[in-house]
Amino acid sequence: MNTPNIPNLPTTPNLPTGQLWVAAKSELSTLEKYLLAFEKHERLLIVLAVLAFGTFGVSRFLNYESAQKDAKVAALTLVVNQDKQTVANLALSASTAQAAYQTTLDAITKQNVALEGSIAQMSANLAQRQKIDSQLPLLELGMRLEALVPAAQGGVTATTNGLALNATASYGVVNALEQVPVLTAQLKDETQVAANNAALLSDADKVIDADGAEIVGLHKSLADQQAHEIAAVAAEKLKAKKAWRNGFKWGFGCGLAAGAYIVHAL
């Protein structure tokens, strides 16, 4: 079996025994020098090894922490974008509701204007009719009474002193007249209710306009705040990475110099 060659050691197959011992002793001396040199720089080598492993570990830790922060920022960005979309949907819903309300309000306002015109016209017609009635002959006045109170038809007679009513006509006229104060009071109350509703609608319109403006303002504020937070996170993350790495570089350099000095001093 062939003997493998040992690196850095000469092969001595043909040397005499004395020369062989001298060669072996020389090789042992060389190996001893290497061992002494290693022992002399053992601490420096250990320090360098620790610093190398420390550098690798810190770098891995920084990379892991940076990845975690990036993932967190990405998740928060998704949440912020979802919030932005939600606010946009709410603003759209509010805008749609306000538009529908404005349409209804415009229709009611138009109808109210028409009703107010109709009421004014009826009031003018009433005044004109009362003036005509005040000038009617008694016979025509009786006919007008029967037209106004159907229950009195056939029971009204014109006389030289006025109109004579039989029992049926008398009860019919009184029943009809009983409705007048009630209808007048109801009209007054309904008029007040309509005025109150108009006031409420006007106030509600103002509230909706204010709410719409507030929603728009909140939407803009939220968007600005989101942009600010994202920029702040990115800036702080970059500063932290730079600070850690710069500090570690300086620490590594100082530690290496101090270790070398201590090893050589010892």
Secondary structure as GFF3:
##gff-version 3
##sequence-region A 1 266
A	DSSP	alpha_helix	17	40	.	.	.	ID=ss1
A	DSSP	alpha_helix	42	133	.	.	.	ID=ss2
A	DSSP	alpha_helix	138	148	.	.	.	ID=ss3
A	DSSP	three_ten_helix	150	152	.	.	.	ID=ss4
A	DSSP	beta_strand	156	158	.	.	.	ID=ss5
A	DSSP	beta_strand	163	165	.	.	.	ID=ss6
A	DSSP	alpha_helix	167	265	.	.	.	ID=ss7
###
